[in-house]
Amino acid sequence: SRALLTHFVRVHLRGPEQEVWARLSGLGYNFRVQQREIEEIPWGITDLTEQVKDGIRIARVLDLWTAATETTAILPTMQRAQTPSQEVDNWKKICTHLKQHCNLDLELRGFKADR
């Protein structure tokens, strides 16, 4: 990510950040960072009940737990939930993933998408 490149520049190279990027560009290095919004989520937890509601952090834990590859990872299929129905969709994806990759068959009960 751009944050990683910026950190590397600060730690290992001298000069103002803009100057370093300009020097690297002058040497023929081009940096293109493409990052989805979901990858920008701060992963620290400060309010567990609120932050696991949309399923994003649980999906990240599942990907780490199952050593997911690009083709088996669940996180890229998720979206930041803006509505209760999107939260339910994310949790359906988690249940499907658990069934397919962890041999756990869970049902969603008590979810109401029309809060």
N, CA, C and O of each residue as an XYZ file, in Angstrom:
460
protein
N       0.835     -1.180      0.000
C       0.000      0.000      0.000
C       0.882      1.246      0.000
O       2.084      1.177      0.256
N       0.273      2.354     -0.285
C       1.026      3.615     -0.278
C       1.579      3.900      1.114
O       2.682      4.433      1.241
N       0.835      3.557      2.150
C       1.306      3.780      3.519
C       2.589      3.005      3.785
O       3.496      3.513      4.444
N       2.671      1.791      3.281
C       3.871      0.975      3.452
C       5.056      1.602      2.721
O       6.158      1.674      3.264
N       4.829      2.051      1.496
C       5.903      2.703      0.738
C       6.355      3.994      1.425
O       7.550      4.282      1.494
N       5.405      4.756      1.925
C       5.737      6.001      2.610
C       6.550      5.714      3.871
O       7.520      6.415      4.158
N       6.164      4.704      4.612
C       6.913      4.323      5.817
C       8.336      3.908      5.442
O       9.290      4.305      6.112
N       8.490      3.122      4.387
C       9.819      2.692      3.940
C      10.674      3.910      3.589
O      11.842      3.991      3.969
N      10.083      4.846      2.868
C      10.811      6.053      2.471
C      11.262      6.826      3.714
O      12.410      7.266      3.782
N      10.381      6.994      4.686
C      10.727      7.743      5.900
C      11.851      7.081      6.678
O      12.735      7.760      7.202
N      11.819      5.758      6.755
C      12.784      5.026      7.583
C      14.131      4.869      6.884
O      15.179      4.995      7.518
N      14.109      4.595      5.585
C      15.341      4.194      4.907
C      15.947      5.230      3.955
O      17.087      5.064      3.523
N      15.223      6.272      3.626
C      15.744      7.264      2.689
C      15.754      8.634      3.347
O      14.975      8.899      4.263
N      16.634      9.494      2.880
C      16.766     10.840      3.448
C      16.090     11.870      2.551
O      15.983     11.695      1.338
N      15.643     12.933      3.174
C      15.053     14.040      2.433
C      13.553     14.103      2.636
O      12.937     13.146      3.107
N      12.970     15.235      2.277
C      11.515     15.365      2.373
C      10.823     14.310      1.508
O      11.336     13.916      0.460
N       9.674     13.870      1.955
C       8.972     12.784      1.268
C       8.731     13.092     -0.211
O       8.972     12.241     -1.067
N       8.256     14.310     -0.517
C       7.970     14.654     -1.909
C       9.247     14.589     -2.751
O       9.222     14.156     -3.902
N      10.350     15.021     -2.164
C      11.628     15.004     -2.885
C      12.058     13.569     -3.198
O      12.558     13.291     -4.288
N      11.863     12.664     -2.243
C      12.241     11.267     -2.451
C      11.394     10.647     -3.549
O      11.916      9.959     -4.425
N      10.074     10.891     -3.505
C       9.211     10.345     -4.554
C       9.613     10.903     -5.921
O       9.614     10.174     -6.914
N       9.948     12.175     -5.973
C      10.374     12.786     -7.234
C      11.679     12.153     -7.715
O      11.830     11.881     -8.906
N      12.627     11.916     -6.800
C      13.899     11.283     -7.182
C      13.665      9.872     -7.713
O      14.244      9.482     -8.727
N      12.820      9.113     -7.031
C      12.533      7.754     -7.496
C      11.842      7.772     -8.858
O      12.129      6.939     -9.718
N      10.937      8.717     -9.048
C      10.286      8.856    -10.354
C      11.305      9.217    -11.423
O      11.244      8.712    -12.544
N      12.250     10.099    -11.072
C      13.310     10.477    -12.006
C      14.198      9.314    -12.393
O      14.774      9.306    -13.481
N      14.314      8.334    -11.518
C      15.100      7.133    -11.813
C      14.299      6.096    -12.596
O      14.804      5.017    -12.907
N      13.062      6.426    -12.907
C      12.253      5.522    -13.712
C      11.313      4.629    -12.926
O      10.650      3.767    -13.504
N      11.247      4.820    -11.625
C      10.322      4.022    -10.815
C       8.942      4.664    -10.831
O       8.800      5.859    -10.571
N       7.954      3.883    -11.130
C       6.570      4.352    -11.095
C       5.823      3.536    -10.059
O       5.906      2.308    -10.047
N       5.099      4.213     -9.198
C       4.352      3.536     -8.157
C       2.867      3.739     -8.393
O       2.372      4.864     -8.459
N       2.183      2.637     -8.516
C       0.730      2.683     -8.634
C       0.177      1.810     -7.516
O       0.486      0.623     -7.418
N      -0.622      2.407     -6.704
C      -1.216      1.669     -5.601
C      -2.716      1.633     -5.826
O      -3.377      2.666     -5.937
N      -3.225      0.429     -5.891
C      -4.660      0.270     -6.035
C      -5.149     -0.477     -4.806
O      -4.757     -1.617     -4.553
N      -5.989      0.171     -4.067
C      -6.435     -0.397     -2.813
C      -7.928     -0.161     -2.660
O      -8.421      0.946     -2.874
N      -8.635     -1.213     -2.290
C     -10.074     -1.077     -2.090
C     -10.344     -0.476     -0.713
O      -9.510     -0.560      0.189
N     -11.499      0.120     -0.567
C     -11.878      0.760      0.694
C     -11.795     -0.219      1.861
O     -11.410      0.156      2.968
N     -12.156     -1.460      1.609
C     -12.164     -2.462      2.677
C     -10.765     -2.718      3.228
O     -10.620     -3.124      4.381
N      -9.741     -2.486      2.421
C      -8.365     -2.704      2.864
C      -7.840     -1.543      3.719
O      -6.760     -1.640      4.302
N      -8.591     -0.467      3.791
C      -8.197      0.702      4.570
C      -8.721      0.654      6.003
O      -8.446      1.556      6.794
N      -9.465     -0.381      6.338
C     -10.078     -0.481      7.659
C      -9.002     -0.607      8.727
O      -8.108     -1.444      8.598
N      -9.065      0.199      9.771
C      -8.141     -0.012     10.894
C      -8.582     -1.269     11.640
O      -9.732     -1.367     12.069
N      -7.672     -2.227     11.795
C      -8.062     -3.537     12.310
C      -8.111     -3.608     13.824
O      -8.613     -4.598     14.356
N      -7.619     -2.619     14.543
C      -7.711     -2.632     16.001
C      -9.169     -2.571     16.445
O      -9.996     -1.939     15.786
N      -9.480     -3.217     17.544
C     -10.854     -3.243     18.024
C     -10.969     -2.382     19.275
O     -10.232     -2.559     20.245
N     -11.916     -1.443     19.228
C     -12.169     -0.583     20.377
C     -13.568     -0.820     20.943
O     -13.797     -0.590     22.130
N     -14.500     -1.274     20.118
C     -15.865     -1.569     20.545
C     -16.304     -2.846     19.836
O     -16.818     -2.801     18.718
N     -16.101     -3.971     20.488
C     -16.311     -5.276     19.869
C     -17.705     -5.442     19.285
O     -17.845     -5.874     18.141
N     -18.727     -5.112     20.041
C     -20.088     -5.341     19.545
C     -20.394     -4.514     18.307
O     -21.099     -4.978     17.411
N     -19.882     -3.315     18.249
C     -20.129     -2.468     17.083
C     -19.268     -2.884     15.895
O     -19.730     -2.866     14.755
N     -18.033     -3.254     16.156
C     -17.093     -3.489     15.067
C     -17.188     -4.877     14.439
O     -16.668     -5.079     13.341
N     -17.823     -5.823     15.086
C     -17.989     -7.131     14.436
C     -19.359     -7.259     13.774
O     -19.655     -8.263     13.128
N     -20.181     -6.238     13.941
C     -21.555     -6.275     13.434
C     -21.627     -6.529     11.921
O     -22.492     -7.280     11.470
N     -20.747     -5.927     11.144
C     -20.831     -6.084      9.691
C     -20.072     -7.308      9.169
O     -20.150     -7.621      7.981
N     -19.339     -8.002     10.047
C     -18.677     -9.241      9.647
C     -17.304     -9.072      9.020
O     -16.624    -10.068      8.774
N     -16.876     -7.851      8.753
C     -15.610     -7.613      8.067
C     -14.427     -8.151      8.878
O     -13.570     -8.848      8.335
N     -14.381     -7.836     10.149
C     -13.254     -8.299     10.978
C     -13.268     -9.816     11.149
O     -12.213    -10.448     11.189
N     -14.457    -10.395     11.248
C     -14.564    -11.849     11.351
C     -14.046    -12.491     10.061
O     -13.368    -13.517     10.107
N     -14.362    -11.896      8.928
C     -13.876    -12.410      7.643
C     -12.354    -12.351      7.593
O     -11.711    -13.282      7.108
N     -11.781    -11.271      8.088
C     -10.315    -11.133      8.121
C      -9.693    -12.219      8.998
O      -8.689    -12.827      8.626
N     -10.296    -12.458     10.168
C      -9.798    -13.508     11.063
C      -9.895    -14.873     10.383
O      -8.972    -15.681     10.485
N     -10.997    -15.134      9.695
C     -11.150    -16.409      8.986
C     -10.082    -16.587      7.907
O      -9.521    -17.671      7.749
N      -9.811    -15.515      7.171
C      -8.773    -15.594      6.138
C      -7.417    -15.906      6.753
O      -6.657    -16.706      6.209
N      -7.113    -15.284      7.875
C      -5.842    -15.556      8.542
C      -5.815    -16.972      9.120
O      -4.811    -17.676      9.014
N      -6.920    -17.377      9.726
C      -7.017    -18.679     10.378
C      -6.892    -19.827      9.382
O      -6.267    -20.847      9.672
N      -7.494    -19.651      8.201
C      -7.469    -20.723      7.206
C      -6.328    -20.582      6.206
O      -6.257    -21.336      5.236
N      -5.437    -19.623      6.436
C      -4.324    -19.357      5.511
C      -4.845    -19.222      4.081
O      -4.353    -19.867      3.155
N      -5.840    -18.378      3.934
C      -6.516    -18.209      2.649
C      -5.580    -17.656      1.578
O      -4.694    -16.846      1.849
N      -5.806    -18.117      0.372
C      -5.092    -17.593     -0.792
C      -6.000    -16.588     -1.491
O      -7.120    -16.339     -1.044
N      -5.517    -16.016     -2.584
C      -6.338    -15.058     -3.325
C      -7.655    -15.673     -3.775
O      -8.683    -14.997     -3.805
N      -7.624    -16.958     -4.124
C      -8.835    -17.589     -4.633
C      -9.766    -18.103     -3.535
O     -10.948    -18.327     -3.793
N      -9.255    -18.296     -2.310
C     -10.111    -18.806     -1.235
C     -10.448    -17.763     -0.180
O     -11.232    -18.044      0.727
N      -9.887    -16.588     -0.271
C     -10.131    -15.552      0.737
C     -11.571    -15.051      0.672
O     -12.139    -14.876     -0.406
N     -12.138    -14.828      1.838
C     -13.506    -14.304      1.905
C     -13.531    -12.778      1.929
O     -14.478    -12.170      1.430
N     -12.515    -12.163      2.494
C     -12.519    -10.708      2.658
C     -12.750     -9.945      1.351
O     -13.507     -8.974      1.359
N     -12.137    -10.336      0.232
C     -12.393     -9.584     -1.013
C     -13.847     -9.622     -1.480
O     -14.250     -8.786     -2.289
N     -14.638    -10.570     -0.990
C     -16.043    -10.646     -1.401
C     -16.950     -9.790     -0.529
O     -18.128     -9.607     -0.836
N     -16.396     -9.267      0.559
C     -17.195     -8.503      1.515
C     -17.284     -7.036      1.094
O     -16.498     -6.547      0.283
N     -18.269     -6.357      1.675
C     -18.388     -4.916      1.461
C     -18.645     -4.250      2.798
O     -19.257     -4.841      3.688
N     -18.185     -3.033      2.937
C     -18.486     -2.293      4.166
C     -19.978     -2.059      4.212
O     -20.551     -1.447      3.311
N     -20.601     -2.546      5.259
C     -22.054     -2.485      5.360
C     -22.523     -1.075      5.706
O     -22.115     -0.496      6.712
N     -23.373     -0.546      4.864
C     -23.980      0.760      5.105
C     -25.417      0.599      5.604
O     -25.998      1.528      6.166
N     -25.983     -0.596      5.388
C     -27.361     -0.869      5.792
C     -27.415     -2.213      6.505
O     -26.512     -3.036      6.349
N     -28.462     -2.440      7.283
C     -28.612     -3.738      7.936
C     -28.669     -4.905      6.950
O     -28.163     -5.988      7.245
N     -29.275     -4.697      5.790
C     -29.345     -5.801      4.818
C     -27.954     -6.153      4.279
O     -27.691     -7.317      3.974
N     -27.068     -5.170      4.160
C     -25.693     -5.465      3.745
C     -24.956     -6.228      4.840
O     -24.120     -7.082      4.543
N     -25.257     -5.928      6.108
C     -24.663     -6.693      7.201
C     -25.079     -8.151      7.110
O     -24.251     -9.049      7.267
N     -26.368     -8.390      6.854
C     -26.875     -9.754      6.728
C     -26.215    -10.455      5.537
O     -25.857    -11.629      5.631
N     -26.056     -9.750      4.429
C     -25.384    -10.344      3.260
C     -23.962    -10.764      3.607
O     -23.523    -11.846      3.216
N     -23.243     -9.922      4.333
C     -21.876    -10.273      4.743
C     -21.865    -11.522      5.613
O     -21.031    -12.408      5.430
N     -22.796    -11.586      6.560
C     -22.841    -12.750      7.450
C     -23.250    -14.014      6.698
O     -22.800    -15.106      7.048
N     -24.087    -13.890      5.680
C     -24.423    -15.053      4.835
C     -23.165    -15.564      4.141
O     -22.945    -16.772      4.049
N     -22.344    -14.643      3.654
C     -21.087    -15.037      3.010
C     -20.170    -15.756      4.001
O     -19.503    -16.728      3.645
N     -20.142    -15.273      5.241
C     -19.316    -15.916      6.265
C     -19.810    -17.331      6.535
O     -19.012    -18.265      6.607
N     -21.124    -17.493      6.684
C     -21.681    -18.829      6.929
C     -21.393    -19.778      5.772
O     -21.063    -20.943      5.993
N     -21.516    -19.291      4.546
C     -21.213    -20.110      3.369
C     -19.740    -20.495      3.355
O     -19.389    -21.639      3.067
N     -18.887    -19.533      3.666
C     -17.442    -19.790      3.703
C     -17.110    -20.835      4.766
O     -16.322    -21.746      4.511
N     -17.700    -20.713      5.946
C     -17.457    -21.682      7.015
C     -17.903    -23.082      6.605
O     -17.252    -24.070      6.946
N     -18.999    -23.166      5.882
C     -19.499    -24.469      5.426
C     -18.560    -25.078      4.383
O     -18.249    -26.267      4.440
N     -18.112    -24.257      3.433
C     -17.279    -24.756      2.335
C     -15.846    -25.047      2.763
O     -15.266    -26.040      2.323
N     -15.266    -24.210      3.605
C     -13.837    -24.316      3.898
C     -13.508    -24.851      5.287
O     -12.380    -25.279      5.530
N     -14.465    -24.834      6.190
C     -14.195    -25.271      7.567
C     -15.118    -26.405      8.010
O     -15.043    -26.874      9.145
N     -15.983    -26.836      7.104
C     -16.917    -27.923      7.377
C     -17.831    -27.617      8.565
O     -18.197    -28.520      9.319
N     -18.195    -26.351      8.730
C     -19.126    -25.930      9.771
C     -20.400    -25.442      9.100
O     -20.356    -24.573      8.229
N     -21.517    -25.994      9.499
C     -22.795    -25.611      8.904
C     -23.570    -24.774      9.914
O     -24.149    -25.312     10.858
N     -23.582    -23.467      9.718
C     -24.256    -22.543     10.627
C     -25.457    -21.921      9.948
O     -25.481    -21.744      8.730
N     -26.443    -21.596     10.744
C     -27.621    -20.891     10.242
C     -27.641    -19.480     10.812
O     -27.185    -19.239     11.930
N     -28.166    -18.576     10.043
C     -28.386    -17.224     10.551
C     -29.777    -17.175     11.161
O     -30.775    -17.391     10.474
N     -29.833    -16.895     12.428
C     -31.131    -16.783     13.096
C     -31.179    -15.458     13.830
O     -30.185    -15.006     14.398
N     -32.339    -14.850     13.808
C     -32.508    -13.620     14.566
C     -32.005    -12.371     13.870
O     -32.001    -11.291     14.460
N     -31.579    -12.506     12.615
C     -31.157    -11.314     11.878
C     -32.379    -10.686     11.234
O     -33.188    -11.374     10.610
N     -32.506     -9.401     11.384
C     -33.582     -8.675     10.713
C     -32.939     -7.590      9.889
O     -32.247     -6.717     10.413
N     -33.172     -7.652      8.595
C     -32.574     -6.677      7.700
C     -33.378     -5.390      7.647
O     -32.932     -4.414      7.045
N     -34.542     -5.366      8.257
C     -35.388     -4.176      8.163
C     -35.517     -3.486      9.516
O     -36.625     -3.195      9.966
N     -34.375     -3.223     10.166
C     -34.383     -2.556     11.474
C     -34.928     -1.172     11.406
O     -34.999     -0.486     12.426
